[in-house]
């Protein structure tokens, strides 16, 4: 069996509703200038009332299926990376499978925070290695605005909602599309307290009648996250490139986790990528956590920023901490 895999289709979706910095200024003590200077974010998408994680995942999946010339019936597994599923039980994977009309297809969620999509690709590689006929729907979808503390100006300006999808299958001549060449993952729980959503889980259970507290939302030490994110993404990209005898010059497009423009620029600079090789859409979406990488990858491809034959390097980083890199040949 080949050690490379086919990425047959890509899709993305963001809700129609847009929250601009000017909108935020109306209810948070901040300014457009502060947000743009510190984060590069100008606007983010936000679900409409009643719109849930799997609605976005479904829309992105339809795009990926169209893109690949497949139908939902061609899918054998559903993996959804998210920290904001519609419900804890049933999982977003199972709900999405149902919305796709799939019965009996294994479906589950995977939580690696913002690195969830890249971790899910690794899980999908394992599934395809085990079941060569598999065609795995790999989704990153988040309603981060449902876990945003709108009274905390240090975090609430950062996040947005969205979804991105890739379909992974065996590398055979029949399975057209890009090729996932290799990946590298890492995690270190030492830094868990620097970026958390605690409330309502077994470590901080709620009782009926409890008032929902700040711990129900994203809490973050931004400065520390920034340092670790840059260092870890660069190191794991260098490890993966070195394994293949490659240097940044061999890579055509770098797609880093879209958390913050300053992190993206620092990673690009440290890895010696000129700005024009670094894909950025954080200005329009904010940080969409597990959706960030597939949303950027699918949008970059749709916009023509990734061309046939080009080599793409992915760098991800998230709470846990978790981080990873991937190499894809289009
Ligand atoms: N508007 C105006 N002022 C603000 C805002 C805001 N939205 N947020 C914070 N400030 C103020 C603070 O209150 C503080 O004021 P003080 O000096 O009077 O106390 C001042 O700005 C500096 O605050 P810091 O938190 O130190 O600001 P910093 O320069 O570190 O920028 C930021 C904050 C943007 C979050 C930065 O730390 C960062 O980029 N961190 C990276 C983390 C990140 O992007 N995480 C995303 C989620 S994690 C992930 O995706 C893996």
Boltz pocket constraint, residues with backbone or C-beta under 6 A from the ligand:
constraints:
  - pocket:
      binder: B
      contacts: [[A, 29], [A, 30], [A, 31], [A, 34], [A, 35], [A, 38], [A, 39], [A, 114], [A, 153], [A, 154], [A, 155], [A, 157], [A, 158], [A, 195], [A, 220], [A, 221], [A, 222], [A, 223], [A, 225], [A, 226], [A, 229], [A, 259], [A, 260], [A, 262], [A, 263], [A, 287], [A, 289], [A, 317], [A, 318], [A, 319]]
      max_distance: 6.0
